[in-house]
Amino acid sequence: MPDLLLFLVTSVAITLAPGPDNLQVLARGMAQGRRAGVVAALGFASGCLFHTVVAAVGLAAVLRSSPLAFQCIKFAGAAYLIWIGIQALRSRGALGRGADAPAVPLARVFRQSVLANLMNPKVTLFFLVFLPQFVRADAAHAGWQMLLLGLVFMLQTAVVFSLFGLFAGVLGDWLRHRPRAGRWLDRVAGAIFVALGVKVALPA
């Protein structure tokens, strides 16, 4: 069984860091109200299910074919996590964007959010390298472990993003007037990525 508490804490910290998805939720909530912000949040969270299934099926196939290949994936994932951590540490923040998104029906908001998540190859890559770091290769049903982790990630994303949507106006104004807050959130997420990558790369 993977370490769910560590995974949850890491996932929440990563989800809070400014990125394209939560900034779109903020923009939608500020432009169209709380309901639209929450619907957008649920759409982005729902898209995580697709990436989880892709990652789980791929990992299960790798484990069946070669445990050595699994270790190679772990090391490649560690390098990738360190790289995106360094990128986040160097980031100047991605806040302060205007809330000029046009008003659209809520059903379309949900579909657009799901598609935006599904069509982002970086999310699939992230799931492929992030989730396996918490999977115990020596335990049975690695694929099911991945599905469980993906479900936890999806649920916490729905909660965090929904809070972004509910308080979009207040959060948007606060973040626009405090650009340093975005930079510090990036640095926290970056430090988590680097630490996780180093932990994976070092021998147990």
Sine and cosine of phi, psi and omega as CSV:
sin_phi,cos_phi,sin_psi,cos_psi,sin_omega,cos_omega
0.00,0.00,0.78,-0.62,0.00,-1.00
-0.93,0.38,0.29,-0.96,0.03,-1.00
-0.98,0.20,1.00,-0.05,-0.13,-0.99
-0.93,0.36,-0.58,0.81,-0.03,-1.00
-0.91,0.42,-0.73,0.68,0.04,-1.00
-0.88,0.47,-0.67,0.75,0.02,-1.00
-0.89,0.46,-0.67,0.74,-0.03,-1.00
-0.91,0.42,-0.72,0.69,0.00,-1.00
-0.88,0.48,-0.70,0.71,0.01,-1.00
-0.89,0.45,-0.69,0.73,-0.03,-1.00
-0.90,0.44,-0.68,0.74,0.00,-1.00
-0.89,0.45,-0.69,0.73,0.01,-1.00
-0.88,0.48,-0.66,0.75,0.01,-1.00
-0.93,0.38,-0.65,0.76,-0.02,-1.00
-0.92,0.40,-0.53,0.85,0.01,-1.00
-0.95,0.31,-0.43,0.90,-0.04,-1.00
-0.91,0.42,0.68,-0.74,-0.01,-1.00
-0.84,0.54,0.74,-0.67,0.01,-1.00
-0.40,-0.92,0.08,-1.00,-0.06,-1.00
-0.85,0.53,-0.64,0.77,-0.08,-1.00
-0.93,0.36,-0.80,0.60,-0.06,-1.00
-0.94,0.33,-0.45,0.90,0.09,-1.00
-0.93,0.36,-0.57,0.82,0.07,-1.00
-0.93,0.37,-0.61,0.80,0.08,-1.00
-0.88,0.47,-0.70,0.71,0.04,-1.00
-0.86,0.50,-0.74,0.67,-0.04,-1.00
-0.88,0.47,-0.66,0.75,-0.01,-1.00
-0.92,0.40,-0.68,0.73,0.02,-1.00
-0.90,0.43,-0.63,0.78,0.01,-1.00
-0.94,0.35,-0.57,0.82,-0.05,-1.00
-0.99,0.14,-0.55,0.83,-0.20,-0.98
-0.80,-0.61,0.00,1.00,0.06,-1.00
0.97,-0.24,0.14,-0.99,-0.11,-0.99
-0.89,0.46,-0.67,0.74,-0.04,-1.00
-0.87,0.49,-0.69,0.73,0.02,-1.00
-0.91,0.42,-0.61,0.79,0.04,-1.00
-0.89,0.45,-0.67,0.74,0.01,-1.00
-0.93,0.36,-0.65,0.76,0.03,-1.00
-0.88,0.47,-0.67,0.74,0.05,-1.00
-0.88,0.47,-0.65,0.76,0.02,-1.00
-0.87,0.49,-0.70,0.71,0.00,-1.00
-0.92,0.39,-0.55,0.84,0.04,-1.00
-0.91,0.41,-0.73,0.69,0.02,-1.00
-0.90,0.44,-0.63,0.77,0.01,-1.00
-0.91,0.41,-0.64,0.77,-0.01,-1.00
-0.89,0.45,-0.56,0.83,0.01,-1.00
-0.88,0.47,-0.40,0.92,0.00,-1.00
-0.88,0.47,-0.44,0.90,-0.03,-1.00
-0.88,0.47,-0.66,0.75,0.02,-1.00
-0.87,0.49,-0.74,0.68,-0.03,-1.00
-0.91,0.42,-0.56,0.83,0.03,-1.00
-0.90,0.43,-0.72,0.69,-0.02,-1.00
-0.89,0.46,-0.69,0.72,0.02,-1.00
-0.86,0.50,-0.71,0.70,-0.02,-1.00
-0.92,0.40,-0.67,0.74,-0.05,-1.00
-0.92,0.40,-0.70,0.72,0.01,-1.00
-0.90,0.43,-0.68,0.73,0.01,-1.00
-0.90,0.44,-0.68,0.73,-0.01,-1.00
-0.92,0.40,-0.67,0.75,0.00,-1.00
-0.87,0.49,-0.65,0.76,0.01,-1.00
-0.91,0.42,-0.64,0.77,0.01,-1.00
-0.90,0.43,-0.69,0.72,-0.02,-1.00
-0.90,0.43,-0.58,0.81,0.04,-1.00
-0.92,0.39,-0.56,0.83,-0.09,-1.00
-1.00,0.07,-0.63,0.78,-0.09,-1.00
-0.23,-0.97,0.90,-0.45,0.12,-0.99
-0.87,0.49,-0.52,0.85,0.03,-1.00
-0.89,0.45,-0.63,0.78,0.02,-1.00
-0.89,0.45,-0.59,0.81,0.04,-1.00
-0.88,0.47,-0.68,0.73,0.02,-1.00
-0.91,0.42,-0.60,0.80,0.05,-1.00
-0.89,0.45,-0.65,0.76,0.04,-1.00
-0.89,0.45,-0.65,0.76,0.01,-1.00
-0.88,0.47,-0.70,0.71,-0.03,-1.00
-0.93,0.36,-0.64,0.77,0.06,-1.00
-0.90,0.44,-0.64,0.77,0.05,-1.00
-0.90,0.43,-0.63,0.78,0.04,-1.00
-0.87,0.49,-0.70,0.72,0.01,-1.00
-0.89,0.45,-0.66,0.75,0.00,-1.00
-0.91,0.41,-0.68,0.74,0.01,-1.00
-0.88,0.47,-0.66,0.75,0.03,-1.00
-0.90,0.45,-0.66,0.76,-0.01,-1.00
-0.89,0.45,-0.75,0.67,-0.02,-1.00
-0.94,0.33,-0.44,0.90,0.10,-0.99
-0.91,0.41,-0.69,0.72,0.04,-1.00
-0.89,0.45,-0.64,0.77,0.04,-1.00
-0.88,0.48,-0.66,0.75,0.01,-1.00
-0.93,0.37,-0.63,0.78,0.02,-1.00
-0.90,0.44,-0.53,0.85,-0.01,-1.00
-1.00,0.05,-0.13,0.99,-0.07,-1.00
-0.92,0.40,0.55,-0.84,0.07,-1.00
-0.99,-0.14,0.19,0.98,0.00,-1.00
1.00,-0.07,0.49,-0.87,-0.02,-1.00
-0.82,-0.58,0.54,0.84,-0.08,-1.00
-0.98,-0.17,0.04,-1.00,0.08,-1.00
1.00,0.02,0.20,0.98,0.02,-1.00
-0.98,0.22,0.51,-0.86,-0.03,-1.00
-0.96,0.29,0.43,-0.90,0.02,-1.00
-0.99,-0.15,0.94,0.35,-0.10,-1.00
-0.94,-0.34,0.35,0.94,0.00,-1.00
-0.92,0.38,0.71,-0.71,-0.04,-1.00
-0.94,0.33,0.49,-0.87,0.02,-1.00
-0.96,0.28,0.74,-0.67,0.03,-1.00
-0.67,-0.74,0.33,-0.94,0.03,-1.00
-0.85,0.53,0.51,-0.86,-0.08,-1.00
-0.88,0.47,-0.60,0.80,0.02,-1.00
-0.87,0.48,-0.64,0.77,0.02,-1.00
-0.95,0.32,-0.57,0.82,0.07,-1.00
-0.85,0.52,-0.70,0.71,0.00,-1.00
-0.90,0.44,-0.74,0.68,-0.01,-1.00
-0.88,0.47,-0.68,0.73,0.01,-1.00
-0.88,0.47,-0.63,0.78,-0.02,-1.00
-0.93,0.36,-0.68,0.73,0.04,-1.00
-0.88,0.48,-0.73,0.68,-0.03,-1.00
-0.90,0.43,-0.62,0.79,0.02,-1.00
-0.87,0.49,-0.61,0.79,0.03,-1.00
-0.95,0.30,-0.69,0.72,-0.04,-1.00
-0.90,0.43,-0.58,0.82,-0.10,-0.99
-1.00,0.07,0.07,1.00,-0.01,-1.00
-0.99,-0.10,0.97,-0.23,-0.04,-1.00
-0.90,0.43,-0.38,0.92,0.01,-1.00
-0.92,0.40,-0.50,0.87,0.03,-1.00
-0.93,0.36,-0.69,0.72,0.05,-1.00
-0.87,0.50,-0.71,0.71,0.03,-1.00
-0.88,0.48,-0.66,0.75,0.01,-1.00
-0.88,0.48,-0.72,0.69,0.00,-1.00
-0.90,0.44,-0.62,0.78,-0.02,-1.00
-0.90,0.44,-0.52,0.86,-0.04,-1.00
-0.98,-0.22,-0.38,0.93,-0.06,-1.00
-1.00,0.09,-0.77,0.64,-0.07,-1.00
-0.88,0.48,-0.67,0.74,-0.02,-1.00
-0.88,0.48,-0.34,0.94,-0.01,-1.00
-0.91,0.41,-0.33,0.94,-0.03,-1.00
-0.95,-0.32,0.10,0.99,0.00,-1.00
-1.00,-0.06,0.71,-0.71,0.07,-1.00
-1.00,0.02,0.95,-0.33,-0.06,-1.00
-0.92,0.40,-0.43,0.90,-0.03,-1.00
-0.99,0.13,-0.13,0.99,0.02,-1.00
-1.00,-0.07,0.34,-0.94,-0.01,-1.00
-0.97,0.25,0.36,-0.93,0.13,-0.99
0.86,0.51,0.83,0.55,0.04,-1.00
-0.87,0.50,-0.60,0.80,0.02,-1.00
-0.87,0.49,-0.66,0.75,0.03,-1.00
-0.93,0.37,-0.56,0.83,0.09,-1.00
-0.87,0.50,-0.68,0.73,0.01,-1.00
-0.89,0.46,-0.67,0.74,0.01,-1.00
-0.89,0.45,-0.64,0.77,0.04,-1.00
-0.90,0.44,-0.72,0.69,0.02,-1.00
-0.89,0.46,-0.66,0.75,0.02,-1.00
-0.90,0.44,-0.62,0.79,0.03,-1.00
-0.91,0.42,-0.68,0.73,0.05,-1.00
-0.87,0.49,-0.70,0.72,0.00,-1.00
-0.89,0.47,-0.67,0.74,-0.01,-1.00
-0.90,0.44,-0.69,0.73,-0.03,-1.00
-0.92,0.40,-0.68,0.74,0.00,-1.00
-0.94,0.35,-0.54,0.84,0.07,-1.00
-0.90,0.43,-0.67,0.75,0.02,-1.00
-0.87,0.49,-0.67,0.75,-0.01,-1.00
-0.93,0.37,-0.77,0.63,-0.06,-1.00
-0.90,0.43,-0.73,0.69,-0.01,-1.00
-0.91,0.41,-0.58,0.82,0.04,-1.00
-0.90,0.44,-0.61,0.79,0.08,-1.00
-0.90,0.44,-0.63,0.78,0.10,-1.00
-0.86,0.52,-0.71,0.71,-0.02,-1.00
-0.92,0.40,-0.65,0.76,-0.02,-1.00
-0.90,0.43,-0.63,0.78,-0.07,-1.00
-0.94,-0.34,0.52,0.85,-0.10,-0.99
-0.85,0.53,-0.72,0.70,-0.04,-1.00
-0.88,0.47,-0.76,0.65,-0.02,-1.00
-0.91,0.42,-0.73,0.68,-0.02,-1.00
-0.90,0.45,-0.67,0.74,-0.02,-1.00
-0.87,0.48,-0.73,0.69,0.02,-1.00
-0.89,0.45,-0.68,0.73,-0.04,-1.00
-0.90,0.44,-0.69,0.72,-0.04,-1.00
-0.94,0.33,-0.58,0.81,0.01,-1.00
-0.91,0.41,-0.55,0.83,-0.01,-1.00
-1.00,0.05,-0.11,0.99,0.00,-1.00
-0.73,-0.68,0.94,0.35,-0.03,-1.00
-0.87,0.49,-0.42,0.91,0.01,-1.00
-0.92,0.40,-0.46,0.89,0.02,-1.00
-0.88,0.47,-0.66,0.75,0.04,-1.00
-0.89,0.45,-0.64,0.77,0.01,-1.00
-0.91,0.42,-0.64,0.77,0.00,-1.00
-0.94,0.35,-0.59,0.81,0.08,-1.00
-0.89,0.45,-0.65,0.76,0.07,-1.00
-0.87,0.49,-0.66,0.75,-0.04,-1.00
-0.92,0.39,-0.62,0.78,0.05,-1.00
-0.89,0.46,-0.74,0.67,0.01,-1.00
-0.89,0.45,-0.65,0.76,0.01,-1.00
-0.88,0.48,-0.68,0.73,0.02,-1.00
-0.89,0.45,-0.61,0.79,0.02,-1.00
-0.91,0.41,-0.70,0.71,0.03,-1.00
-0.86,0.51,-0.74,0.67,-0.03,-1.00
-0.89,0.45,-0.71,0.70,-0.01,-1.00
-0.88,0.47,-0.66,0.75,0.01,-1.00
-0.91,0.41,-0.66,0.75,0.03,-1.00
-0.89,0.46,-0.68,0.73,0.02,-1.00
-0.90,0.43,-0.67,0.74,0.00,-1.00
-0.86,0.51,-0.66,0.75,-0.01,-1.00
-0.94,0.35,-0.63,0.78,-0.08,-1.00
-0.95,0.32,-0.52,0.86,-0.03,-1.00
-0.96,0.27,0.54,-0.84,0.05,-1.00
-0.90,0.44,0.56,-0.83,-0.05,-1.00
-0.93,0.36,0.00,0.00,0.00,0.00
